Amino acid sequence: MSGPDKTDADMQGVIPRVAQDVFTHAMEADESIEFAVECSFVEIYLERIRDLLDSTKTNLPVREDPKLGVYVQDATTVSVISAEEMLMVMQQGDSNRAVAATGMNEGSSRSHSLFSINIT
């Protein structure tokens, strides 16, 4: 999802491309429209959800709200003002992921992660 090289446009994954598109479209929008962009990053590991942006938050509950939809309660959200800032948040979370060596990959992830972007 992130790609092998977030800085090389040809090697970027889906998330860096979306991050760039979000801010490109926001800059092209009418000046009367205001945007707020927030992101969060959690991982599911051993059937527990933990916050990758605040390692003190573990075993977070999943909730559902009629207005918010499905969300992870108490997950850290970070306001960002550029694609570069969003990718720095993603990189911070990546550094907190659970990884271990496998026979095929020296740094294989041992979890699933969810990087969320909320645009209002």
C-alpha positions as MATLAB code, in Angstrom:
seq = 'MSGPDKTDADMQGVIPRVAQDVFTHAMEADESIEFAVECSFVEIYLERIRDLLDSTKTNLPVREDPKLGVYVQDATTVSVISAEEMLMVMQQGDSNRAVAATGMNEGSSRSHSLFSINIT';
ca = [
       0.000    0.000    0.000;
       2.866    2.400    0.653;
       5.173    1.136   -2.087;
       8.910    0.498   -1.993;
       9.852    4.197   -2.321;
       7.465    6.920   -1.136;
       9.651    9.666   -2.655;
       9.863    8.250   -6.212;
       6.584    8.973   -8.052;
       6.919    5.798  -10.158;
       7.515    3.585   -7.106;
       4.889    5.043   -4.771;
       2.060    2.912   -3.492;
      -1.632    3.764   -3.174;
      -1.426    5.755    0.080;
       1.275    8.249   -1.029;
      -0.579    8.775   -4.312;
      -3.882    9.391   -2.508;
      -2.159   11.764   -0.076;
      -0.821   13.818   -2.986;
      -4.183   13.803   -4.782;
      -6.082   14.933   -1.671;
      -3.949   18.042   -1.302;
      -3.732   18.712   -5.051;
      -7.534   18.747   -5.303;
      -7.879   20.823   -2.132;
      -5.534   23.468   -3.589;
      -7.508   23.494   -6.858;
     -10.880   23.912   -5.089;
     -12.723   27.206   -4.808;
     -11.161   29.506   -2.200;
     -14.438   29.612   -0.257;
     -14.144   25.899    0.568;
     -12.157   24.961    3.662;
     -10.697   21.509    4.168;
      -9.523   19.747    7.308;
      -7.499   16.562    6.879;
      -6.802   14.167    9.741;
      -5.221   10.754    9.766;
      -4.852    7.879   12.187;
      -2.881    4.649   12.067;
      -3.704    1.464   13.978;
      -2.564   -2.123   13.773;
      -4.319   -5.391   14.471;
      -1.885   -7.813   16.066;
      -2.760  -10.954   18.034;
      -6.457   -9.965   17.847;
      -5.809   -6.636   19.585;
      -5.916   -3.150   18.116;
      -3.130   -0.803   19.054;
      -2.465    2.796   18.155;
       0.672    3.149   16.026;
       0.849    6.897   16.730;
       0.732    6.463   20.530;
       2.254    3.187   21.711;
       0.663    3.566   25.165;
      -2.775    2.899   23.648;
      -3.327   -0.842   23.304;
      -6.369   -3.081   22.982;
      -8.576   -0.286   21.624;
     -12.266   -1.102   21.057;
     -14.029   -0.902   17.693;
     -17.284    1.065   17.816;
     -20.058    1.971   15.395;
     -21.869    5.300   15.295;
     -24.746    6.348   12.983;
     -22.837    9.508   11.954;
     -19.207    8.363   12.209;
     -19.661    4.833   10.949;
     -17.219    2.186   12.200;
     -14.232    3.618   14.074;
     -11.538    2.710   16.594;
     -12.328    4.414   19.874;
      -9.518    6.566   21.349;
      -7.231    6.171   18.321;
      -4.923    9.154   17.935;
      -5.845   11.494   15.088;
      -3.325   13.934   13.677;
      -4.220   17.022   11.646;
      -2.044   17.419    8.547;
      -1.699   20.267    6.054;
       0.324   18.618    3.282;
       0.993   15.279    1.634;
       4.536   15.363    3.014;
       3.235   15.799    6.549;
       0.773   12.933    6.065;
       3.566   10.644    4.867;
       5.671   11.608    7.895;
       2.783   10.500   10.136;
       2.597    7.241    8.204;
       6.351    6.746    8.559;
       6.120    7.373   12.320;
       3.425    4.698   12.593;
       5.365    2.281   10.390;
       8.275    2.459   12.810;
       5.980    1.185   15.598;
       4.629   -1.856   13.710;
       5.244   -5.399   14.903;
       7.765   -7.047   12.561;
       9.888  -10.181   12.662;
      11.996  -12.208   10.268;
      10.489  -15.013    8.210;
      12.025  -17.466    5.770;
      11.026  -15.205    2.867;
      11.428  -11.697    4.306;
      13.839  -10.308    6.897;
      11.419   -7.619    8.119;
       8.002   -9.145    7.493;
       5.043   -7.503    9.184;
       3.335   -9.676   11.762;
       0.158   -7.603   11.726;
      -2.448   -5.834    9.631;
      -2.559   -2.067    9.698;
      -5.191    0.529    8.891;
      -4.148    4.039    7.849;
      -7.252    6.245    7.863;
      -7.670    9.636    6.208;
     -10.610   11.771    7.277;
     -11.449   14.808    5.112;
     -14.018   17.370    6.235;
];
